[in-house]
Amino acid sequence: MNTDFYFTSVSKKVYFLLGFFFVLNAMMYGQNQKLADSLETVYSNKTYRPENELRILEKLAYVHPDPNKALEYSEILLQKAQAVDSTELVISAYLQKGNALTLKGDVSAALGSYLNGVKLASDEGQNRELGLLYTAIAGVYSVMGNRENTIFYYKNAIAILEKEKDNDPLNYASVLENLGDEYNLNFAQPDSALLFFKQSGAIFKELGHKPGMAYNLGNIGLAYAQKGENSIAEKNIVQAMEMLKELGDYYPICVYLTYMSDIYADQGNLDAAFTYAQRSLELGQQYGLKDQISDANLALSELYERQGDNAASLAYYKSHIAYKDSVRNITLAQQMADQRADFEISQKQIEVDLLNQQKENQQIIAIATTIALFLIALLAFGLYRRNRFIKRTNQIIRKEKDRSDTLLLNILPEETAIELKEKGRVQAKKFESVTVLFTDFKGFTSFAENLPPEELVKSVDFYFSRFDKIIEKHGLEKIKTVGDSYMCAGGLPFPDKNHAFNAVRAAFEINEFVEQAKERTGNGTSFEVRVGINTGPVVAGVVGTKKFAYDIWGDTVNVASRMETMSKPGRINISESTYDLIKNHFNCEPRGEIYVKNRGMMQMYFVNGTKAASTSVTAMHL
């Protein structure tokens, strides 16, 4: 395996924990967006020799800055490596998958992936790889706060990598640095930490590895600060910052600046403390480092409080809280969306339960009626009371049936709902010509980061509720929403020769509504929408046997999604198949070709408006 790929584990710890920066050093060098883009182009176009495919996947899993894409490539690598029985690459895939999961915050799943790699490396006698996996596991346990396991795995990693240090000194130095970092900041044992820093620093210096030398100096400075020897601490931290500035690594510089502010504050030199805290804040703002912006604001708040300037202290504290909370907004919004989805799913299950209850009630009625007829000759009063019971039961059944029908029709097309009630299942159907429409909000992620969760969900619901009315007006069928993406289709569940025309008209009305909403709100919470449309065959049906959902599948859906991705805010981007159906009725603007997976190069068009003679649906002959 490539040594650079496995320099160390991925670990994010507490405030001032510069072991975090050291641990991520190799990954920061690897995560090059341009390199990732280049490799993705090579991989998607298959412009490589077949025997190099797994190495390309391995490097993509390592260098890709998006943890979701890195996870995707590591899973593909794992599957293909297992298929060709490549032990080396299977272990590599487990390590890269664990790193991606750690970056996503799923440390439990990351630990499972690392342990799978440990078992295989141990069985196959791959000692170096075993040491790297132990280092990664120690990092995960450090994040989880399990100090005993953290030390256990770091020491095991050191014991293994020490034997490999002649061939791989960099990884050996990294695990020494991480263990020293653990002793200094999580065990408050700076003297023990300095012993490990001394060993790792000598290796970094011998290798001429500047990032390692910089973090080593910084960590030594933090250790001396723990001991109360601020002058030595300041000297080492200043040297570390100078080296990191040359490397363009600004996150740890912000941390060190804030730490220098604390050192001077402890010495009573508030002017110097203010200077360092302000520099940390400005650098964090320049490079969008939200964690450090938050920490620098907190440091300034405490300094102003010491000066007695409560107004300034409160202002900086509010900024600290705002940046600290902003990173949580997306998670909270997703939790609220998940709660809403769970509610909708439970309603669907209720509908199915009501259908079953209806059948049971009908059986009860039949039995009750038989008994009543048998007793007519024997007891007239009993018959009277039985008839009253039947009437009440029928009223309940009718009420529940109407309610269940209404609920079921709210999530499934009428034809599909009838088939589901009659047969207990739905036969998938192929539609030869359907127009699929996708919408997506531009900049949704940035809005999500800056809006309170309740306002975010309320805003999305406002738009999607109006979209529902628009597509119903134009005879389209809503399929589903995923996040900020809205999907609908024309020409199903009943064939309609005007489906392409109707979809484009609906798209124009959606754009018009979004623009009007933007003018009405004027408060920064409005969105811009992109629209993509494609026409072709699809298969439609109900997924699974519980918690039913009507959905469509096929290459037509994938191309429609691609049209939306390549669209622009306020524009309607259509494929050539849709263009052929509506070109006599709308003015269209060719956009050139794009590559679509499994389809090759495809022509795109922007729809600019209707032609004067084609504003009526009845004039069409699609």
Secondary structure as UniProt FT lines:
FT   HELIX           3..6
FT   TURN            15..16
FT   HELIX           19..30
FT   HELIX           33..45
FT   HELIX           50..52
FT   HELIX           53..63
FT   HELIX           67..83
FT   TURN            84..85
FT   HELIX           87..103
FT   TURN            104..105
FT   HELIX           107..124
FT   HELIX           127..144
FT   HELIX           147..163
FT   TURN            164..167
FT   HELIX           169..185
FT   HELIX           190..207
FT   HELIX           210..227
FT   HELIX           230..247
FT   HELIX           250..267
FT   HELIX           270..286
FT   TURN            287..288
FT   HELIX           290..307
FT   HELIX           310..374
FT   TURN            375..378
FT   HELIX           380..409
FT   TURN            410..411
FT   HELIX           414..423
FT   STRAND          429..442
FT   HELIX           444..450
FT   HELIX           453..473
FT   TURN            474..475
FT   STRAND          477..482
FT   TURN            483..484
FT   STRAND          485..490
FT   TURN            497..498
FT   HELIX           499..521
FT   STRAND          528..542
FT   STRAND          550..553
FT   HELIX           555..565
FT   TURN            569..570
FT   STRAND          572..575
FT   HELIX           576..582
FT   TURN            583..585
FT   STRAND          586..596
FT   TURN            597..599
FT   STRAND          600..610
FT   TURN            612..613
FT   HELIX           617..619
//
